[in-house]
Amino acid sequence: MEGTIGKILVVDDDENICELIKMYLNSANYDSKVVYNGKDVQEAFVEYKPDLVLLDIMLPNIDGIDVLKWIRKEGETPVIMLTAKGDTFDKVLALELGADDYIVKPFEPKELLARVKAVLRRYTSDPSNKEVISYSDLSVDANSYNVVYKGTEIKMPPKEFELLYYLASNKNKVFTREQLLCEVWGYDYPGDSRTVDVHVKRLREKLPEGSTWQIETVWGVGYKFEVK
């Protein structure tokens, strides 16, 4: 839609929530499309080509976790999961499978829009002041969101990349989980520090310790990108 600042695919079986989300998004100048069940997501995703997906975990036909797996096979389109309060297992699982963020129902309009804006920042940020961080076996290119490890390109979701880039840009500096939430997610994150822990775990799985560097846990404090 001309004049809008992004296309958001909303996937939720609750029509009232969908209407509220559309109203919030439209008020902030986003275009949006709604899908009410898991089986219709693939067709809508391919036709609509969203910049971001708001995806409920509890869906009829095909649940949100399986939809997330399919989206991740298709590419790196950012995904924010919509979860019920207290579903800790689902939140962690969604993050481990590649979701960029989650938001707990019920949520305030300002919170929803802040999450959407933060996750979409990579599409509108100016890359001119960014760089390629290189080590003997690792290259992190902020201009193309490309990571090469031991000669192989490593695919990762936007927030996973941004966490890696931020840590690697500040080598040997220790950050608390709260600092990383604010710096990488770009706002005062109302969730808990588990988000950072899950993203670090995924980075370590994809990028085992290098010859001159490692993502180190500083017990009782947080994490650092240590260059040996």
N, C-alpha and C positions, 0 to 999 in steps of 0.2 A: 504494500500500500504506500503510495507516494506521501512523503512527508513524515513517515514514521521512523523511529530510530532502531527498530529491531522486530523480528518476527518470533513470537513465542507460541509453541505448541503446548496446550494445556490438556493433560490426560487425567481425568477423575470421573468417577461414576456418580458423584453427587452434583446434580444440576444446579442447585442453589450455590454451592461453593464455586462452581465453574462460572456462573454469572457474576459473582462477586469479584473473582479473579480477573475476568474480562473487563469489568468496570474499572478496577484498579489499574490494570495495564493500559487500557485506552486513555485513562486520565493522565497517564505519564507518557503518552504518545507512542506506545508500543502497538504493533499489530498483533492479533492473536487468533488462534483457531482452536476449537475444542473437540476432543474425542472422549467418548464416555466409557469405552471398554478397551481391553488389551488387544483384541483381535483386529481392530480397525487402525491401530497405530502405524503399522508398516506402510500401508497405502497413504495415509495422511502425511507421514514423515517424508516419503519419497516425493509426493506431489507438492507439499508446502515448503519443503526445504527450510526448516526453522533455524534460527540462530541459537535458540535455547529451548529445552524441553522442561516443563514443570510436570512431574510424573508422580502420581499417587502410587503407593506400594500395594494397597488393597484394591484390586480391580477384578471385575468379572471376566470369565473366559481365560484370559492370560494375565497373570499377576505382574505387578510393576517390576519385580526383580528380573523376571524373564524378559520383559520388554527392555529393561536396561541392558541386559546381556546382548540383545539383538542390536540395540543402538551402538554399543561399543564395538561390535563386529563391523558395523557400517562405517564408523569413523569416530571423530573426537568432538562431536557436537556436545556442548555443555549440557549437563542434566542436573536439575535440583529436584530432590525427592520430597514428596509431601508425606509426612508420617503422622501416625497417631501418638499422642502423648504417652511416654513410658515404653515405647517399643524399641528398647535399646539394641536388641539383637538385630532388628531390621535396619536400624540406622548404621550400625557398624558394617553389616553385610553389604549394604548399598555402597558405602564408601570404599570397601575393599574391592567391589566389582567395577568401580570407576565413576561413581557419582561424584560431582564436584562439590555438592553441598546438600543439606537437608533443612527443611523447615517444619516445625511441629504445629499441627492444628490444635486449637484455633490460633490464627496469627493476625497481627495487625497489618493494615495496608502498608505502613511505612517500613515495616520489617520485610515484607515480601518484596517491595520495590528495591530496598537496599540490597537484598540478596541477589536479585536479578541484575541490578546495575553492577555490583561487584564482580559477578561471574562473567559478565559481558565486557568488562573493561579491556580485556585483551584484544577485542576487535576494534576498539577505538583509541587505544593508547598509541602514543607517538613512539615508534621504535628507534628514532634517530639518535637518542641518547643511550641506547642499549648496546650490548656488545656480545661477542662470542667468547665464552669462557672455555679455555682449553687446557687440558693436561695430556700426558702421554697416551692415555687410553680413554679419555672422555672429552667430548665437545658438547657444550650447551649453547645453542644459538637462539637468543631472545628475539631476533628479527623474524625468524621462520618457525619458532617454537619446535626446533629440531634438536634431538639428543642422539649422539652417536657414541656408543660404548664398545670398545674393542673392535671397531670397524663395522659394527652393526647398528642400524637405526633402531632406536627404541621408541615405541609408541606410548604415549601417556596422555591422560586428560589434562586440560588447562591448569587446574589448581595444583595438580601433582607437579607439573612442569614449573609453575611459578614458585612453588615451595623449594624445589631443587635450585632454581636460578637464584632465589633470594639467599639461600644458605651459601651457595658457591660464590656469590658476589661478596660475601662477608666472611671469607675464610678465617678459620680459627677464632671466630667470635661466637660466644655462647648466647643463645636466645632462650627465654622461657617460652612455654607453650602459649601463654597469653600474648606475648610479644609477636610471635609468629602468626597467631590468629589475626591480630590487628594489622600487621604489615602485609601479609599475603592475601588475606580475605578482604582487607580494605575497609573494615568497619568494626565497631565494637561488637564482636560476635557473641550472641546471647547463649550459645550452646556451651558444651564442656570441652575440655582439652583432649578428649578422645579423638576428635577430628584430626588433630595434628598427629597423634600417635598412629592412627590408621594410615595416614598419608606417608609418614616416614617408613612404616612397615612395607608399604607397597614400593616405595623407592628402593629400599634395601633388597627386595626380592628381584627387582629389575636390574639394579646396579650393585652387585656385590662389591666388596671393598676393592678399590683400585690399587695400583702400584704405589701411588704417592698420596692418596687421599682416602678418606672414609667419612661417612655420616655417623658421628659419634654421639652416644647418649651421655650427658653429663648428669649423673645421678643427683636427684634432689633439685635440679635446676631446669634442664631442658635438653637442647640439641645444639651441635655445631658441625660445620663442615671442616674437618681437620685436614690440613695439608701437612704431610710428614716432612 
